[in-house]
């Protein structure tokens, strides 16, 4: 399976990079994982609705340019469906079983995802009703993908 994580913004925090690198290393026996960063759109603090839409559209164009045409797209959304780790493992296993070996997870910027990216999504996934920094979501996502592969293979992983 080929997993691509497309995320808006550059990851600067060393401790997050180290955690992500560790999980990617652990994932190598199971899947090829690529992290693709697209630049975030610079925006002032107080944006109008139209300005927010414009920022999301520009970031969305960059995201869409990185999604392979045959990829199954899972967007991370506050309003998405919440899954247990076991259900995420089942979903990834089903995708692999039915020939969807390319999966792209998409993490938007601080304003979220554009309508165009949401329209391209095959599945909206939510980790929580809470809001998390998108940089931290990368680490949380790659850990859950690793956990999913361990579950799929029936291998132990601490709870």
Secondary structure, 3 states (H helix, E strand, C coil): CEEEEEEECCCCCHHHHHHHHHHHHHHCCCCEEEEEEECCCCCCCCCCHHHHHHHHHHHHHHHHHHCCCCCEEEEEEEEEEECCHHHHHHHHHHHHHCCCCEEEEEECECCECCHHHHHHCCEEEECCCCCCCHHHHHHHHHHHHHHHHHHHCCCCCCC
